[in-house]
């Protein structure tokens, strides 16, 4: 009797991920509707823009990524790179300057600071030396179309807009690991992004495309306050909201060149992401327990091994996951070839669930070959000897 009641309760709890999936579908539909209403660019609003790029190492297809920012259909902008004098990317940047003489390209060498997160230290210098007051900050693996600046800067005609960001997709996938990474972003990560957008508004930015202003950056004290923090990109939107400024998730989609060479690289990065999120939003991270549809569906079938339960839970899980991926990947982001990656969703969901469990066991995160503790939101080297390496 008691066991039967427990199994019945398990069936009810196992249905909670369907609430999340329906919310993800609703959020996707809303985002699609609002995107259709705001797609037109205000061509009359073209303030000067500083495109800021902290560069470390040579990204895959780096030249084409950088060159896409030099081909912008925009009247007044600059592209500013911060790079070390001995960096392998320097030769590419010098070629870029020769190939695009009409584009204002500047090189800044080194951050001039000693920080755990040297990328953020470079951004501190870049924002200080930027000529214009609208900043477009992107990673080195990002590629954009010629209409990028004209489209994403237009919303800043609203003086109360402090930050904006975009979703992103891979330029292509040539390996199973890259395909797995791509479908994980579309079906899982961006679904959570849209749910957050729907429920709580946008209080974050994504590093592939951070759009902000000097007013926002100076208002929270500049990038120097983030030099020892992980996930610095998320804070730009959060700090804008804390200052009473708006943050927007724009319908524009940028491209990112896939750079995962092995499944191990992907797993290490995702464990780091999950561990950081556990420290930044502990209760929200714990709440992810009720969003994992496949493990709960399997638990329901194990508790009640009948054809009806299997069809209801496993069939419902597959239907919801396909609908969410279709709505986000095909309707909202216009991705091609996504149907070929749909069979990878259950595999990713099981992996993601395991990564979530592992994140609770992590005392440190590994970033650029160095282990760090996360203490009160700050990165602290796990070994004193790691400090010079992190600085380099």
C-alpha positions in Angstrom: 0.0 0.0 0.0 2.7 2.5 1.1 4.9 1.5 -1.8 2.1 1.9 -4.3 1.5 5.5 -3.0 5.2 6.3 -3.4 5.1 5.0 -7.0 2.0 7.1 -7.7 3.7 10.2 -6.3 6.7 9.4 -8.4 4.5 9.6 -11.5 3.2 13.0 -10.6 6.7 14.4 -9.9 8.0 12.8 -13.1 5.5 14.9 -15.0 7.0 18.2 -13.8 9.5 18.5 -16.7 6.5 18.7 -19.1 5.5 22.0 -17.4 9.0 23.3 -18.1 8.8 22.1 -21.8 5.4 23.8 -22.3 6.8 27.0 -20.8 9.8 26.8 -23.1 7.4 26.4 -26.1 5.3 29.3 -24.9 8.5 31.4 -24.4 9.7 30.5 -27.9 6.4 31.5 -29.5 6.4 34.8 -27.7 10.0 35.5 -28.7 9.2 34.7 -32.3 6.2 37.0 -32.3 8.1 39.9 -30.7 11.0 39.4 -33.1 8.7 39.7 -36.0 7.5 43.1 -34.7 11.0 44.5 -34.1 13.0 43.2 -37.1 13.2 46.5 -39.0 16.3 48.6 -38.4 16.2 52.3 -37.6 18.6 53.3 -40.4 18.5 56.9 -39.1 20.1 56.0 -35.8 23.8 55.3 -36.5 26.0 56.5 -33.6 29.7 55.8 -33.6 30.5 52.3 -32.5 33.6 50.7 -31.0 33.9 47.0 -31.7 36.2 45.6 -29.0 38.0 42.3 -29.2 40.3 40.9 -26.5 42.4 38.3 -28.5 44.4 35.5 -27.1 45.7 32.8 -29.5 44.6 32.0 -33.0 41.0 30.9 -33.3 39.9 28.6 -36.1 39.1 30.6 -39.3 40.2 33.7 -37.4 40.8 35.9 -40.5 37.3 35.4 -41.8 35.8 36.0 -38.3 37.7 39.3 -37.9 37.1 40.4 -41.6 33.4 40.1 -41.1 33.6 43.1 -38.8 35.5 45.0 -41.4 32.8 44.6 -44.0 30.0 46.3 -42.0 27.4 48.4 -43.8 27.7 51.1 -41.2 28.9 54.7 -41.5 31.2 55.2 -38.5 32.8 52.5 -36.4 36.2 51.2 -35.3 37.5 47.7 -34.6 39.9 47.6 -31.7 42.0 44.5 -30.8 43.9 44.0 -27.6 46.6 41.4 -28.1 50.1 40.4 -26.8 53.0 41.4 -29.0 54.1 37.8 -29.4 50.6 36.4 -29.9 50.1 34.0 -32.9 47.1 36.1 -34.0 49.2 39.2 -34.6 50.2 38.2 -38.2 46.5 37.8 -39.0 45.7 41.2 -37.6 48.4 42.9 -39.5 47.1 41.3 -42.7 43.6 42.5 -41.8 44.9 46.1 -41.6 46.5 45.8 -45.0 43.4 44.2 -46.6 40.9 46.7 -45.2 42.6 50.1 -45.5 39.2 51.9 -45.3 38.3 50.3 -42.1 39.5 52.0 -38.8 41.4 49.1 -37.1 43.5 49.7 -34.0 45.8 47.3 -32.2 46.5 47.7 -28.4 49.2 45.5 -26.9 48.6 43.9 -23.5 46.1 44.7 -20.8 48.7 46.6 -18.7 47.1 44.9 -15.6 47.7 41.9 -13.4 44.4 40.0 -13.1 43.3 36.4 -12.7 41.0 36.9 -15.7 43.3 38.5 -18.2 40.5 38.7 -20.8 38.6 41.0 -18.5 41.7 43.0 -17.8 42.0 43.5 -21.6 38.4 44.6 -21.8 39.1 47.2 -19.0 41.8 48.7 -21.2 39.7 48.4 -24.4 36.7 50.2 -22.9 38.9 53.0 -21.6 40.6 53.5 -25.0 37.5 53.1 -27.1 36.7 56.2 -29.2 32.9 55.8 -29.2 30.3 55.3 -26.4 28.5 52.3 -27.9 30.5 49.1 -27.4 30.1 45.9 -29.3 32.1 43.1 -27.6 32.5 39.8 -29.3 34.7 36.7 -29.0 37.3 35.9 -31.6 35.3 32.9 -33.0 32.3 35.0 -33.9 31.3 35.9 -37.5 28.6 38.3 -38.5 26.8 39.5 -41.6 27.3 43.0 -43.1 24.0 44.2 -41.5 25.1 43.3 -38.0 26.0 46.7 -36.6 23.1 48.5 -38.3 20.7 46.0 -36.8 21.9 45.5 -33.3 22.8 49.2 -32.6 19.4 50.4 -33.6 17.7 49.5 -30.3 20.1 51.8 -28.5 18.1 54.8 -29.7 16.3 54.1 -26.4 18.6 56.0 -23.9 17.5 53.7 -21.1 18.9 50.6 -22.9 22.0 49.6 -21.1 22.9 46.2 -22.7 21.7 43.8 -25.3 22.8 40.3 -26.5 22.1 37.8 -29.3 21.7 34.1 -29.7 24.3 32.3 -31.8 24.7 29.2 -34.0 27.6 27.3 -35.5 28.9 28.1 -38.9 29.0 24.3 -39.5 29.7 21.0 -37.7 32.2 18.6 -39.1 32.4 16.1 -36.2 30.0 14.3 -33.9 31.2 16.4 -30.9 30.5 19.6 -32.8 27.1 18.4 -33.8 26.4 17.4 -30.2 27.5 20.9 -29.0 25.3 22.6 -31.6 22.1 20.6 -30.7 22.8 21.0 -27.0 22.7 24.8 -27.4 19.6 24.9 -29.5 17.5 22.3 -27.6 18.8 22.9 -24.1 20.7 26.1 -23.4 18.7 28.5 -25.5 15.4 26.9 -24.2 16.5 27.9 -20.7 17.5 31.4 -22.0 14.1 32.0 -23.5 12.3 30.8 -20.3 14.4 33.2 -18.3 13.6 36.0 -20.8 9.9 35.2 -20.5 9.7 34.9 -16.7 12.2 37.4 -15.4 13.3 39.5 -18.3 16.8 39.7 -19.6 19.4 40.1 -16.9 22.4 38.6 -18.7 24.5 38.9 -21.8 26.2 36.2 -23.8 29.9 36.6 -24.7 29.3 35.9 -28.4 27.7 39.3 -28.7 27.6 41.8 -25.9 26.2 45.2 -26.8 26.5 47.9 -24.2 27.3 51.5 -23.6 30.0 53.5 -21.8 27.3 54.7 -19.4 26.5 51.2 -18.3 30.2 50.1 -17.9 31.2 53.2 -16.0 28.0 53.0 -13.9 29.0 49.7 -12.3 32.7 50.7 -11.9 34.2 49.3 -15.1 35.5 45.9 -16.0 38.1 46.1 -13.3 35.4 45.0 -10.8 35.1 41.7 -12.8 38.8 40.9 -13.1 38.6 38.1 -10.6 35.2 36.7 -11.5 34.0 33.9 -13.7 31.3 34.3 -16.3 32.1 38.0 -16.8 29.8 38.2 -19.8 26.7 37.5 -17.7 27.4 40.4 -15.4 27.1 43.1 -18.1 23.4 42.6 -18.4 22.9 42.0 -14.7 24.7 45.2 -13.7 22.7 47.2 -16.3 19.4 45.9 -14.7 20.7 46.8 -11.2 21.3 50.4 -12.5 17.7 50.6 -13.7 18.7 50.2 -17.3 17.1 47.8 -19.8 18.7 44.7 -21.2 17.3 43.1 -24.4 17.6 39.8 -26.1 17.7 40.7 -29.8 16.3 38.5 -32.6 19.6 38.8 -34.5 21.6 35.5 -34.7 25.4 35.6 -35.0 27.6 32.7 -36.0 30.3 31.0 -34.0 33.0 28.7 -35.4 32.9 25.3 -33.7 36.2 24.7 -32.0 35.7 21.5 -30.0 38.3 18.9 -31.0 37.2 16.2 -28.6 34.3 15.1 -26.5 36.5 15.6 -23.4 36.9 19.3 -24.3 33.2 19.7 -24.5 32.6 17.9 -21.2 35.2 19.9 -19.3 33.7 23.2 -20.6 30.2 22.2 -19.6 31.2 21.0 -16.2 32.8 24.4 -15.7 29.7 26.2 -16.8 27.5 24.2 -14.5 29.8 24.6 -11.5 29.9 28.4 -12.1 26.1 28.5 -12.3 25.8 26.5 -9.1 27.8 29.2 -7.3 26.1 32.2 -9.0 22.5 30.9 -8.7 22.4 28.0 -6.2 18.6 27.6 -5.9 18.1 28.0 -9.6 20.7 25.4 -10.2 19.1 23.0 -7.8 15.7 23.7 -9.5 17.1 22.2 -12.8 16.2 18.9 -11.2 12.7 19.3 -12.4 13.7 20.2 -16.0 15.4 16.9 -16.9 12.6 15.1 -18.8 14.4 11.9 -19.9 15.6 10.7 -16.5 12.2 11.4 -15.0 10.5 9.6 -17.9 12.7 6.6 -17.4 12.0 6.7 -13.7 8.3 6.7 -14.4 8.5 3.7 -16.7 10.6 1.9 -14.1 8.0 2.6 -11.5 5.1 1.6 -13.7 6.4 -0.6 -16.6 3.3 -0.4 -18.8 2.8 0.5 -22.4 0.6 3.4 -21.5 3.1 5.0 -19.1 5.9 4.4 -21.6 4.0 6.1 -24.4 2.8 8.9 -22.2 6.2 9.8 -20.6 8.8 8.7 -23.2 6.6 9.7 -26.1 5.6 12.9 -24.5 9.3 13.7 -23.7 10.4 13.1 -27.3 7.5 15.2 -28.7 8.2 18.1 -26.4 11.9 18.1 -27.1 11.4 18.0 -30.9 8.8 20.8 -30.8 11.1 23.0 -28.6 14.1 22.4 -30.9 12.0 23.0 -34.0 10.6 26.3 -32.6 13.9 27.6 -31.5 16.3 26.2 -34.0 14.3 26.4 -37.2 11.6 29.1 -36.6 13.5 31.5 -34.5 17.2 31.0 -35.5 16.7 29.8 -39.1 19.2 26.9 -38.7 19.6 24.5 -41.6 20.2 20.8 -41.3 18.9 20.6 -37.8 16.7 17.6 -38.4 19.8 15.5 -38.9 20.9 16.4 -35.3 17.5 15.7 -33.6 18.4 12.0 -32.8 21.3 13.4 -30.6 18.9 15.1 -28.2 18.3 12.1 -25.9 22.1 11.5 -25.8 22.8 15.1 -24.9 20.0 15.1 -22.2 21.5 12.1 -20.5 25.0 13.7 -20.6 23.7 17.0 -19.4 21.9 15.3 -16.4 25.2 13.6 -15.5 27.1 16.9 -15.9 24.6 18.6 -13.5 25.1 15.8 -10.9 28.9 16.1 -11.3 28.7 19.9 -10.8 27.7 19.3 -7.1 30.9 17.5 -6.5 33.2 20.1 -7.9 35.2 22.2 -5.4 37.3 23.9 -8.2 36.9 24.9 -11.8 39.6 24.5 -14.4 40.1 27.5 -16.7 43.0 27.9 -19.1 44.9 25.1 -17.5 44.7 26.4 -13.9 42.4 25.3 -11.1 40.5 27.9 -9.1 38.2 27.9 -6.1 35.0 30.0 -6.3 34.6 32.0 -3.1 31.9 34.6 -2.8 31.8 34.8 -6.6 35.5 35.4 -6.9 38.1 33.2 -8.6 40.9 32.2 -6.2 43.8 30.1 -7.4 43.8 26.7 -5.9 47.6 26.8 -5.6 49.7 29.8 -5.0 52.0 28.7 -7.8 49.1 29.1 -10.2 49.0 32.9 -9.8 51.8 33.7 -12.3 50.4 31.2 -14.8 47.0 32.8 -14.6 48.4 36.2 -15.0 50.3 35.2 -18.2 
